[in-house]
Amino acid sequence: MCLAPGQYNPYGEEQIKKTQLPSYHSVFKSKYPRSVSSQKQVRHKKH
């Protein structure tokens, strides 16, 4: 991940950036609300 995958990847840096960047954003966006909602649900269940 640290090394530039475009150097040895046949897809190229542009393809990697286009595929990785949106995936990272989607993962962050999907994880953050899920964690927040799960924490709220857990707190409600504990109460």
C-alpha positions in Angstrom: 0.0 0.0 0.0 2.9 2.4 0.9 4.7 1.6 -2.4 3.2 3.1 -5.6 1.1 0.2 -7.1 1.1 2.0 -10.4 4.8 1.1 -10.8 4.2 -2.6 -11.2 0.5 -2.7 -11.8 -0.7 -3.1 -15.4 -3.6 -0.8 -14.8 -1.5 2.2 -14.2 -1.4 4.9 -11.5 -4.5 6.7 -13.0 -6.6 3.5 -12.8 -5.3 2.7 -9.3 -6.1 6.3 -8.1 -9.6 6.1 -9.7 -10.3 2.7 -8.1 -8.6 3.2 -4.7 -9.7 6.8 -3.9 -13.5 6.2 -4.2 -13.2 2.9 -2.4 -11.4 4.6 0.5 -14.0 7.4 0.6 -16.9 4.9 0.5 -15.3 2.7 3.2 -14.8 5.8 5.4 -18.3 7.1 4.8 -19.8 3.6 5.3 -17.8 2.8 8.4 -18.2 6.2 10.3 -22.0 6.3 10.2 -22.2 2.6 11.0 -19.9 2.9 14.0 -21.8 5.9 15.2 -25.2 4.2 14.8 -24.0 1.0 16.3 -22.6 2.8 19.3 -25.9 4.6 19.8 -27.8 1.3 19.5 -25.5 -0.4 22.0 -25.9 2.5 24.4 -29.7 2.3 24.1 -29.6 -1.5 24.6 -27.4 -1.1 27.7 -29.8 1.5 29.1 
